């Protein structure tokens, strides 16, 4: 979308029908890195920015970002969910990409300042304010393929979003890719645009050929993650998910769900598991994708090889998936108490 058009579509002028992330709130925060230090940040009207056509990010993809939400609770306060954990992950992504690391305190101040400035634009529950810090290299040097950027820009954008499942939870259709990887194995842990770009081609191809919503990458027959979400197997009393390594993103929603799951009677098992084990599990179990936008989305069908289809359990969003999702959403919306440090009131 054209940046100037997007800028004008602020919360008061939009409705719940707007696509997720297609609307920007009226204010953004900006800081620059130069000469080995970060500038003081400033708040600006959300809109176009100017960078050199030789900027490092445009040629060598030096960029990382985060995505999380602030919620309007029943007492009218605005509360950011797990901001500290997302800041830690963004700094880890910057380090993995050899970029200047944002100062944690400054980034927190930028985020809370934006939320405070646009608090009137935060939708009512079940809507939220989606927050998108983004870091990118601005050093103007098209010959710096093997040199990390010495200059960078840090932005914090905000986007009013509405109920992701306004028409109800619908089971997803997932294609199982048993050869290709989602991204470079040592950078899967970084939340960088290049990883999403690498997954886009296989995802669009699977959508066209098999009407799939997502691709589950299982290189060498080992289950990993989809192009934009972590993957969980769920059944009575148990969750099975891939153990953490550098090949895939360590989702904060995944972490949150695994933290609260024992209180719902679910034992957590994190380990490497195979495609064959997954197909055995889904005969009477559930599968789901976790991520910021949808929280937890049930999988109804797995598509394998040349279009063979396998129903996951009943083929609908399972009861354990629904219950686990509802428990986390209740925390995000302030209906029940969260673990200490999970929310930041603005």
Secondary structure, 3 states (H helix, E strand, C coil): CCHHHHHHCCHHHCCCCCCCCCCCCCEEEEEEEECCEECCCEEEECCCCCCCCCEHHHHHCCEEECCEEEEECCCCCEEEECHHHHHHHHHHHHHHCCCCCCCHHHHHHHHHHHHHHCHHHCCCCCCEEEEEEEEEECCECCCCCCCCCCCEEEEEEEEEECCCCCCCCCCEEEEEECCCCCCCCCCCCCCCHHHHHHHHHHHHHHHHHHCCCEEEECHHHECCEECCCEEEEEECCEEEECCCCCCCCCCHHHHHHHHHHHHHCCEEEECCCEHHHHHHHCCCCEEEEEECCCEEEEEEEEEECCCEEEECCCCCCCHHHHHHHHHHHHHHCCCCCCCCCCEEEC
